[in-house]
Amino acid sequence: MKILITGSNGLLGQKLVKLILDKGNDELIATARGANRLPYSEDNYIYDKIDITNRDQVLTVIKSHQPDVVIHTAAMTNVDQSETEQDDCWKQNVDAVSYMIEACEAVDAFLLHLSTDFIFDGADGPYDELAAANPISFYGESKLAAEKLLLASNVKWAIARTVLVYGIAHDMSRSNIVLWVKKSLEEGKQIKVVDDQLRSPTLAEDLAMGCYLIADQRAEGVFNISGKDLMTPYEMAIATAKFFNLSTATMERADASTFTQTAKRPPKTGLLIDKAVKDLGYSPRSFVEGIDILVRQMS
């Protein structure tokens, strides 16, 4: 199988590249906007630059490589930035998907698109794949619009919805809740952590495996690919502190109204993963197991 990944420099992209290279069964084309930041020799895969907002470039790259499967991870994922830079958000999250669909139709490739729990309003989570979407942020609106493009297309497609992805990647400055809590408590900083939002924290390696299972089986349709635990950020912080045996004396629980954020967040989402477990054989780690994996990677 020949797999092309967009956004290969990102967290999920890096985990997918490592997973596919470790398996050693597939041809791999890694693509991203800039220079290759992957910590792997290009002897075992091809790297190609691609600007997903450039239609001609998308068509040229995909037609030249003729992949069997495209895993589209590239997107604008910063929720507040999406709210303030709506034109750029739409170009990256919606227009780019239309170009991917056109290119995949041209070469008869299977298209796997990454989506999010933020397409829901968070009024009655956790959600299964059939739940009605009702986004409350521009980011959520853009991701739902992209899903609708796939539903209306003639391409063979799948959508992998995920939640609060955490992990460690090469040459990336973005932190995650585990590292932030650990560092803050070790330094004795006063921190406030939200306790009125519900999420399914997702280890990046688990998300990569879920995507690979979909791609390998050419499983069409919508799949929730997330962690198996439903937790508030405060519960995640407590679990992190307990894992590292850190005092929580400087940590305070807070509700979301105490924070000033540009974009609204759905209060309680979380995803139900029964379909992915049953149909794909998906088996994510628990949040505590995920922390252990991060610790081993850090060392």
C-alpha positions as CSV (number, residue, x, y, z in Angstrom):
1,M,0.0,0.0,0.0
2,K,1.3,3.5,-0.9
3,I,0.3,6.0,1.8
4,L,0.7,9.8,1.5
5,I,0.5,11.8,4.7
6,T,-0.2,15.6,4.9
7,G,1.1,17.5,7.9
8,S,3.9,15.1,8.5
9,N,5.9,17.6,10.6
10,G,3.0,17.8,13.1
11,L,2.5,15.7,16.2
12,L,0.1,13.2,14.5
13,G,2.0,13.2,11.3
14,Q,5.3,12.3,13.1
15,K,3.6,9.5,14.9
16,L,2.1,8.1,11.7
17,V,5.4,8.2,9.9
18,K,7.1,6.3,12.7
19,L,4.3,3.7,12.9
20,I,4.4,3.1,9.2
21,L,8.2,2.9,9.0
22,D,8.3,0.5,11.9
23,K,5.7,-1.7,10.3
24,G,7.8,-1.7,7.1
25,N,5.0,-3.0,4.8
26,D,4.0,0.2,3.0
27,E,5.5,2.8,0.7
28,L,5.3,6.2,2.4
29,I,5.2,9.8,1.1
30,A,5.4,12.4,3.9
31,T,4.4,15.9,3.0
32,A,4.3,19.2,4.8
33,R,4.4,22.9,3.9
34,G,8.1,23.6,4.9
35,A,11.3,21.7,5.1
36,N,11.3,18.1,6.4
37,R,11.6,18.1,10.2
38,L,11.2,14.4,10.7
39,P,14.1,12.7,12.6
40,Y,14.3,9.9,10.1
41,S,16.6,9.3,7.1
42,E,14.8,9.7,3.8
43,D,16.2,6.4,2.7
44,N,13.0,4.6,3.6
45,Y,10.4,7.2,2.5
46,I,9.9,10.1,0.2
47,Y,9.4,13.7,1.5
48,D,7.7,16.3,-0.7
49,K,6.7,19.8,0.0
50,I,3.0,20.7,-0.3
51,D,0.9,23.8,0.5
52,I,-2.6,22.4,1.1
53,T,-4.1,25.8,0.3
54,N,-2.7,25.7,-3.2
55,R,-5.0,23.7,-5.5
56,D,-2.6,23.2,-8.3
57,Q,0.1,22.1,-5.9
58,V,-2.2,19.6,-4.2
59,L,-3.2,18.1,-7.6
60,T,0.4,18.0,-8.8
61,V,1.8,16.3,-5.8
62,I,-0.9,13.7,-5.4
63,K,-1.1,12.9,-9.1
64,S,2.7,12.5,-9.3
65,H,2.9,10.0,-6.4
66,Q,-0.4,8.1,-7.2
67,P,-1.0,7.0,-3.5
68,D,-3.5,4.4,-2.6
69,V,-4.4,6.2,0.6
70,V,-4.1,9.9,1.6
71,I,-4.2,10.6,5.4
72,H,-5.0,14.2,5.7
73,T,-3.8,15.5,9.0
74,A,-2.7,19.1,8.0
75,A,-5.1,21.8,9.3
76,M,-5.3,24.9,11.4
77,T,-6.0,23.4,14.8
78,N,-5.6,26.4,17.1
79,V,-9.1,27.2,18.2
80,D,-8.6,30.8,19.1
81,Q,-6.5,31.6,16.1
82,S,-9.2,30.1,13.9
83,E,-11.7,32.5,15.5
84,T,-9.5,35.6,14.8
85,E,-8.1,34.5,11.4
86,Q,-11.2,33.1,9.8
87,D,-10.2,33.5,6.2
88,D,-7.0,31.5,6.8
89,C,-8.8,28.9,8.8
90,W,-11.3,28.3,6.0
91,K,-8.5,28.0,3.4
92,Q,-6.7,25.4,5.5
93,N,-9.6,23.5,6.9
94,V,-12.2,23.6,4.1
95,D,-10.8,24.7,0.8
96,A,-7.8,22.4,1.3
97,V,-10.2,19.5,1.8
98,S,-12.0,20.2,-1.4
99,Y,-8.6,20.1,-3.2
100,M,-7.7,16.8,-1.5
101,I,-11.1,15.3,-2.6
102,E,-10.5,16.5,-6.2
103,A,-7.0,15.0,-6.3
104,C,-8.0,11.7,-4.6
105,E,-10.9,11.3,-7.1
106,A,-8.4,11.8,-10.0
107,V,-6.1,9.0,-8.8
108,D,-8.8,6.8,-7.2
109,A,-7.2,7.2,-3.7
110,F,-8.9,6.5,-0.4
111,L,-9.1,9.7,1.6
112,L,-8.9,9.7,5.4
113,H,-9.7,13.1,7.0
114,L,-9.1,14.1,10.6
115,S,-11.9,15.9,12.4
116,T,-12.8,16.9,16.0
117,D,-15.2,16.8,18.9
118,F,-15.5,20.5,18.5
119,I,-18.2,20.0,15.8
120,F,-20.5,19.4,18.8
121,D,-21.9,22.0,21.2
122,G,-21.0,20.0,24.3
123,A,-24.5,20.0,25.7
124,D,-24.9,16.2,26.1
125,G,-21.6,14.5,25.5
126,P,-20.1,11.9,25.1
127,Y,-21.0,11.5,21.5
128,D,-21.2,8.6,19.1
129,E,-20.7,8.8,15.3
130,L,-24.4,9.5,14.6
131,A,-24.8,12.4,17.0
132,A,-26.1,15.7,15.6
133,A,-23.3,18.3,15.1
134,N,-23.8,21.9,16.3
135,P,-20.5,23.7,16.5
136,I,-20.1,26.8,18.7
137,S,-16.7,28.0,17.4
138,F,-15.5,29.0,13.9
139,Y,-13.0,26.1,14.2
140,G,-15.8,23.7,14.8
141,E,-17.8,25.2,11.9
142,S,-14.8,24.8,9.5
143,K,-14.3,21.1,10.5
144,L,-18.0,20.3,10.1
145,A,-18.0,22.1,6.7
146,A,-15.1,19.8,5.6
147,E,-17.0,16.7,6.8
148,K,-19.9,17.8,4.6
149,L,-17.7,18.1,1.6
150,L,-16.6,14.5,2.0
151,L,-20.2,13.3,2.4
152,A,-21.2,15.0,-0.8
153,S,-18.2,13.7,-2.8
154,N,-17.6,10.7,-5.0
155,V,-14.3,9.8,-3.3
156,K,-13.9,6.8,-1.1
157,W,-13.5,8.4,2.3
158,A,-13.3,8.0,6.1
159,I,-13.4,10.6,8.9
160,A,-11.5,10.1,12.1
161,R,-12.9,12.3,14.9
162,T,-10.6,12.8,17.8
163,V,-10.3,14.8,21.1
164,L,-7.5,16.6,23.0
165,V,-4.5,14.9,21.5
166,Y,-1.4,14.8,23.7
167,G,2.1,13.5,23.1
168,I,5.8,14.4,22.5
169,A,7.2,14.9,19.0
170,H,10.6,15.9,17.6
171,D,11.4,19.6,17.1
172,M,8.0,20.8,18.4
173,S,7.5,23.6,20.9
174,R,3.8,23.0,21.7
175,S,3.3,21.5,25.2
176,N,0.5,19.3,26.5
177,I,-1.5,19.1,29.7
178,V,0.7,16.4,31.2
179,L,4.0,18.3,30.7
180,W,2.3,21.6,31.7
181,V,1.0,20.3,35.0
182,K,4.2,18.4,35.8
183,K,6.4,21.5,35.1
184,S,4.1,23.9,36.9
185,L,3.8,21.8,40.1
186,E,7.5,21.0,40.2
187,E,8.2,24.8,40.1
188,G,5.5,25.4,42.7
189,K,3.5,27.6,40.4
190,Q,-0.1,28.5,41.2
191,I,-2.3,27.0,38.5
192,K,-6.0,26.8,37.8
193,V,-7.4,23.8,36.0
194,V,-10.9,23.5,34.5
195,D,-13.2,21.0,36.2
196,D,-16.5,21.7,34.3
197,Q,-15.4,20.4,30.8
198,L,-15.4,16.7,29.8
199,R,-13.0,15.3,27.2
200,S,-11.5,12.0,26.1
201,P,-7.7,12.7,26.2
202,T,-6.1,10.9,23.2
203,L,-2.5,9.7,23.1
204,A,-1.0,10.6,19.8
205,E,0.3,7.1,19.3
206,D,-3.2,5.7,19.7
207,L,-4.6,8.2,17.2
208,A,-1.9,7.2,14.7
209,M,-2.8,3.5,15.2
210,G,-6.5,4.2,14.7
211,C,-5.8,6.1,11.5
212,Y,-3.6,3.3,10.3
213,L,-6.3,0.7,11.0
214,I,-8.8,2.7,8.9
215,A,-6.3,3.1,6.1
216,D,-5.2,-0.5,6.1
217,Q,-8.7,-1.8,6.0
218,R,-10.0,1.0,3.7
219,A,-12.8,1.3,6.3
220,E,-15.3,3.9,5.0
221,G,-17.5,6.1,7.1
222,V,-17.1,8.1,10.4
223,F,-15.0,6.7,13.3
224,N,-14.4,8.1,16.7
225,I,-10.7,7.6,17.4
226,S,-9.9,8.9,20.9
227,G,-8.8,7.8,24.4
228,K,-11.1,5.5,26.4
229,D,-11.3,7.6,29.5
230,L,-13.8,10.4,30.0
231,M,-12.2,13.0,32.2
232,T,-12.2,16.7,33.1
233,P,-8.9,18.6,32.7
234,Y,-8.8,18.8,36.5
235,E,-9.0,15.0,36.8
236,M,-6.2,14.8,34.2
237,A,-4.1,17.1,36.3
238,I,-4.7,15.1,39.5
239,A,-3.8,11.9,37.7
240,T,-0.6,13.6,36.4
241,A,0.3,14.8,39.9
242,K,-0.3,11.4,41.4
243,F,1.8,9.7,38.7
244,F,4.8,11.9,39.4
245,N,4.1,12.0,43.2
246,L,3.8,15.8,43.1
247,S,1.9,18.0,45.7
248,T,-1.3,19.6,44.4
249,A,-1.2,22.4,47.0
250,T,-0.7,25.0,44.3
251,M,-3.3,23.6,42.0
252,E,-6.9,25.0,42.1
253,R,-10.0,23.7,40.4
254,A,-11.9,26.3,38.4
255,D,-14.8,26.6,36.0
256,A,-14.4,27.7,32.4
257,S,-16.0,31.1,33.0
258,T,-12.9,32.2,35.0
259,F,-10.8,32.0,31.8
260,T,-10.8,34.5,29.0
261,Q,-10.6,32.8,25.6
262,T,-11.4,34.1,22.2
263,A,-13.4,31.1,21.0
264,K,-16.1,29.2,22.9
265,R,-15.3,25.7,24.0
266,P,-18.0,23.0,24.1
267,P,-18.4,22.2,27.8
268,K,-18.7,18.4,27.7
269,T,-17.8,16.4,24.7
270,G,-15.9,13.1,24.8
271,L,-16.3,10.5,22.2
272,L,-17.7,7.0,22.4
273,I,-15.3,4.6,20.6
274,D,-17.4,1.4,20.6
275,K,-17.6,1.3,16.8
276,A,-13.8,1.7,16.3
277,V,-13.2,-1.0,18.9
278,K,-15.6,-3.4,17.3
279,D,-15.1,-2.7,13.6
280,L,-11.4,-1.8,13.5
281,G,-9.9,-3.6,16.5
282,Y,-8.9,-0.3,17.9
283,S,-7.5,-0.5,21.5
284,P,-6.3,2.8,23.1
285,R,-4.3,3.1,26.2
286,S,-5.7,4.6,29.4
287,F,-4.7,8.1,30.4
288,V,-2.3,6.9,33.1
289,E,-0.7,4.4,30.6
290,G,-0.3,7.4,28.2
291,I,1.5,9.4,30.9
292,D,3.9,6.4,31.3
293,I,4.6,6.3,27.6
294,L,5.4,10.1,27.6
295,V,7.8,9.6,30.6
296,R,9.7,6.9,28.8
297,Q,9.9,9.1,25.7
298,M,11.2,12.0,27.7
299,S,14.0,9.9,29.2
